[in-house]
Amino acid sequence: MNLFFLRAYLRRQLLSTPKFEQTIEQTRLDSERYHKIEQSDKLREFLALEKQVASAEFQAKKKELTTKKYKDTDEARKLARLEKLAKDKFVRIYLKTGEGDNRSAVMQYEELRKETESDEFIRRNAFWQDAHRWDNTEEGRQDARYTALMQDPDIRFYMGADTHAIEQFDRFEKVYEDVFNWTRLEASDWRSGMNYPSNTFVRNHAFANEQQAYNKGRNVDTAGGILHIKTIKEKVTAPAWDEKKGMVMSDFQYTSDSITPSACAEVSVHR
């Protein structure tokens, strides 16, 4: 990658300082929140419920209880059978006189009557008659809790978090910062020009396709903790790097500046 292409690429990708600081601060807050939720009982409950709710057994039971019609239940069929048997002539005689208890229809009737009058049958029948039967089961309550947790702001944040950005941020380590409370560039951890490995290279130079020369730090000052690099309209002749000719002297209509960390305060933000 040639130098000009790299500079053009960086100009497209780099954020403004306020936007960069805002992005870093938001990522820091997101990371703190993510890890706090990661250790919470609420998330552990949600993940346990998610696993349970997703199981085939759970889903099969939910489907049965939410879609099965009462008329298709054993309880409904037995009550219908009992009602039909009650209309049988031998059963009617039996109910009126008590005679004919050895009749098949009468014996079936008595067997069903005893079963349908039992507390267990009454409980099951009431359950299947309830249109909200699923909600009244333990699984239904777990399902409702899972649905509620899915809407919880912390859970929604955790499940939708940019984990790649958070993982990258967690690997960063701040090793240097500057609040720009200095008044002279010479008294700071910065120096004017490009950051080259050898002091024999010309540090304060522009590029042939630029309109401003770099002014050896004269266009740099600070105020209120804010660094200012001023661009001034003035004619100067200064060094410029030309891709084909190398370092040449060029005429510029403006001056500005470029500063880089000095060798004694090399900036690194990655472990």
Secondary structure by P-SEA (a helix, b strand, c coil): ccaaaaaaaaaaccccaaaaaaaaaaaaaaaaaaaaaaacaaaaaaaaaaaaaacaaaaaaaaaaacccccccaaaaaaaaaaaaaacaaaaaaaacccccccaaaaaaaaaaaaaacaaaaaaaaaaaccccccccaaaaaaaaaaaaaacaaaaaaaacaaaaaaaaaacccccccccccccccccccccccccccccccccccccccccccccccccccccccccccccbbbbbbbbbbccccbbbbbbccccccccccccccccccc
